[in-house]
Amino acid sequence: MRPMGDGWEWHDDWARLDEVPGADGAFAHHGLVVTAAGSVIGFHARQLVTFGPDGRVVARSDPGLFEGHQLTLVVDDGLERIWIADPGICLRAQPDGNVGHGLQLVGGPGRAVLASLTGEILRELPGPGHGGLHLPTSVAVDETRFGGSGDIWVADGYGSSLVHRYAADGSLIATLDGEEGAGRFNCPHAVFIDRRRVAPELYVADRGNSRVQVFDLDGRFVRSFGDGMLTSPSSFATYDDRMFIAELRARVAVLDSEDALIEYVGEHDGVTDEPGWPNAFDQDGHAVRTPRLQPGRFNSPHAVAAGPDGSLYVAEWLLGGRYTKLTPKGTLS
């Protein structure tokens, strides 16, 4: 543990991924959530994995998915459950892999499913039926416990770069392509319902355009931001009046309630330009876990979640994965 700027303590390699069979050869590319009790749930080597407060594995299950690309915690019928966006594709280390550099692409159909915390699939949304690729990367729910409609928003970040809005019963209501706002989406990697204001809003991480587009919950464009501030927004979390945005290109951005930048956390200049990033190459040109990981610096943040005490958990995209826990010094409010 070491200081992280003036406001954070850095807990490097917090999760005991050595306790997850197959995790060392899997290309971590997933989301994570924190339950009300403080357990952290991620997805490794096709397993839904629950970590206790000390980072040790307390439960594992196989829900039959390829990726838990993003996980979204909801309360359904009084129980905590998880929406899982599975684009149906994943990479794993394989010396004779068919995508080069020792990585093999495996996969199946894209899916958006609701599961129990133990990995039992409870329901699945139908595809949007637009005829194009449908590779979901994120789900957000306008939960009725907050007075919402129950609508479900699905980001098709790796398929047709669309955002679909479903009714609570699973029927498709509408599809956004970004032309309603700042311009056509380019990899809308994450969707998130922000409830820090009086009127909740839908945030879309328009990652390929290095910006965030914001809509109301009827799908009307409100604003966009990120020019000169964001490079690769990939995931959202909030705590009190702060928003945390995982940026794949080696940092977490912290914003206030007016979308203004407060700070970058863990910024690692230049690492994304290194050969093989987010991994490295061995002497034969095969992908291996990068030796460039440093305490106090990120390599490739893919997901961020906030715990009930204001701690942040960041999952990174690389062979074997890495979790970092950030504990605030004092209050964030």
N, C-alpha and C positions, 0 to 999 in steps of 0.2 A: 504494500500500500504506500502511495506517495502523493504529495500535493498535486492537484491539477488546477493550475491557475490560482486565483484567490478564493474561489467559491466551492471547489470540489475536492474530494479525496478519490483517488483512482485505485480500483481493486482489479488488477490485471489477471486475465485468465481465471475469472471468478468461477465459471462452471467447470465441473469435473467431467469433461468430455471423454476422458480416458475410460469412463465407466459406461460409455455408450458403444456397444458392439458395432464395428464398421464405420464409426464416425471419422477415424483417421484417414480413410481413403475416400470419403464422400466430400463432394463439393458443396459446402454449406451455402444455402441460398434460400433463406427462410425468414419468417416473421417470428415474433414472440409476444406473449402477453403475461401480465401479472395478475393473479387472482386477488380477491379481497383479503384472503388470508396471507398474501405475500409470496405464494409459490410462483415460480417462473416456469412457463411452458414454452418450449421450442420444438423444432422438428429437425431430426438428424437421421441420415441413412434410412429414410422411409419410415421413421418411427416418431411418434409423438412422445416427447420426453418432458417429464416434470422434475424440476430441481427444487430442493429445499432451501431454506435461508442460508445455509453454508455452501451452496453450490453443488452439493452431492445429489446424485440421481435418486429419486424416491419412487418413480414409476415410469414404465415404458409401455407403449402399445403400438400395434401395427394397424392403422385404419384402412390400409389398402390403397393409399395414395402415393403418387410419385414425389410431390413436394408440398410442404406447408408454406408456400411462398409468402403469404401473409396470414396471420392469425388475428382474429378480432373477437374479443371477449364480449359476450352479451349475457343478460339475465333473461331467461325464457321460462315462464311458468314457475318463477321463484328460484330457478336453478341456474348456476353459471354454466354457460356453454360456449363453444368456440365455432365461429365461422372460419372455414379454411378455404383459401384460394389456391387451387392446384392447377398450374398451367399445363400439367401433364408432361413436362420435360424435366430432366435433371442430368447432371454431369457426374461422372465418377472417374476416379483414377484407373487407367487401364493402359499398360504399355503398348498394346497394339490398337489403341482406340481409333475410331473412324472419324474423329473431328480434329485429329492432329495433336501434337504436344502431349500425348499420353492421356487424353481425356476422351471418354466414350459417352455419346449421347444416348440416353434411353428415355422411353416415355410412353404415354398413352393419351387419351382424350382429356381436354381441359375440363375442370369441374369446379363448382362452388358448392360446398357442403356444410351442413351444420352438424357438429359432433359433440358428444359429451366430453367431459374433461378426461375420460379414460379412453377416448378414441372411437367410441361407437358412433357410427354415422346415423343420424336421425332423420335427415331430409336432404334433398339435393335440388338446386334450382335447374330448370330446363335451360338449354342453350337459347340464345336470342333469335336464332333462325334467320340470320341475315345472309347466310351462304358463304361468308368469309371465315377466316381462322378465328377461333374463339379460345384464347389462352389466358384465363383469368389470373390476375396478379394481386387483387385486393378486394375486400368486401367491407362496406360500412352499413350500419343499420340505424334507422331513425327509431330508436327504441320507445315502446309505449310506456315504459317505466318513467321516462322523462317527458311524457305527454306527447310523444311523437306518433307518426302515422303507422309505424311498422314497416315502412318502405325499406327495400334492400337495394343498395347501390353496388354494382360490380364493375371494377376496372378491368378492361381487356387490354392490358398493357403490352403483352407480347404477341397479340394476334392482330386485330384490326384497328388498334389504338382508338377504342371507343369506351364510353362509360354508359352502362345500362342501368335503368331504374326499374325495379320490380315492385309490385304490390306485395303486401304481407303474405298473400296466398300464392305467390310465385308467378303471377301473370305479369308479362312485360308491359310497362306503361310507356316508356320513352327511351330514346338513346341520344346521348350527347356526343358530338364529334369535335367540340372546341370552337367550331365556326360561330357558335352562339356568343362567343366571348372574344378572347385575345387572339384566336387563330387555331387552326387544326392541331389537335393533340398529336404529339410525337412521343409515344410510350407513356401513357398515363399510368404510372407505376403504382400509385397508391391513392385511395380515397379515404376520407376521414371526416366525421361530423364533429365540428368544433362547437362546443356549448359554452364558451367563455363570455359570449355576448348575450343580450336579451333574446335576439333571434338567432337560432342555430344556423350554421352555414356548412356547406359541403366544400371541403378543400380537395383539390385534385393536383397531385404531384405530376406535372407535365414535364417529366424528366428530360426527354430529348430536346425540349425547348428551354431548359434551365430556368423554369419558372413554376409558379403555383397559380392555378386559376381557381377562383372562388365563385360559387353559385349559391343561390338560396335553395331551400329544400323542395321547391317546385321546378328546379332546373333553370332558373333565370340567372344570367350572368350578373355578378356583382362587381368584381375587380380582378386584377391579376397583379402579381409582384414577383420580384426575384432578379430583375435585370441588374447586373453588377454585384449581386449579393449571393445568389445561389448558382451552383454549377450542376448539381445532380440530385435534386430532391427525390428521396426514395421511400420515406416512411415518416409518420407523424406521431407525436404523443403530446399531451398537455398535462400540466400540473399547476394548480392555482391559475395565475394569469399568464403563465409562460407557455410557449409552444416550442417543442424540440423537433428538429427536422434532421433525420439521418441523411447525410449526403454521401453517396457512394464514393465520391472522390475525396475520401480521407478526412472527414470532419463531421461534427454535429453543430448545426446552427441553432442558436437560442434566440427567440423572437419575443417581443412584448405583445400586448393585446391589440396593438395597432399595426402589426406585421413589420415592425421596425427591428433591425438587428441589435441585439444586446452584446453577443459575443459568439465566437467560434470556439468549440471545445475539441481538443485533441488534434488540431490541424497538423497534417504531416506533409509539408511542401515537397513536391517532387517525387513522392513515392509512386504515384500513379503513372509516371513516365518510365519507370524501371521495366526492363524486359520481363515479360511474363506476368506482370501485375494482373490480378491481385496475388498471384503465386510467383514462383520463380522457375527457372529451368535448371535441370541437372546437366552434366557434361554430355549426355546423349540427346539433349533437347527435349526431354520429357518434363511435364509439369510436376513440380514438387512443392511442398509447403514452403512459403517464403521465409527466409531467415531475417527479413527486414522488420519483423514485428518489434515494436518498442513499447515499453510501459510509458504511459502519458501521451501516446500518439496513436491515432487510428490508421488503419490500412484501407479498409473498404466497408464502412458501415452500411448495412442493408436494412436493418430494422432497429427501432428504438421503442421502449416501453417505459412507463413511469409506475413506480410502486406506490402504495398508499402512504408511505412516509416521505415521498419526494425523491427517493433514489431512482436513478436512471439505469437501465440495462440496455446495452447495445450489442447486437449480433452482427458479425462481419462475414462478408462473402469471400471465402477462400477455402482451399483444401483443408479439411479438418475442422474448420470453423474456429471462432473465438468469441467469448462473451466478456464484456467489460462491465463492471458495476461502478457507478459513480454516486458517491454519497455527498449530499450538500452539506457545507459547513454553515450552520445557522439556518435561517429561513429563506425561502425563495419568494415569498409574497411581498 
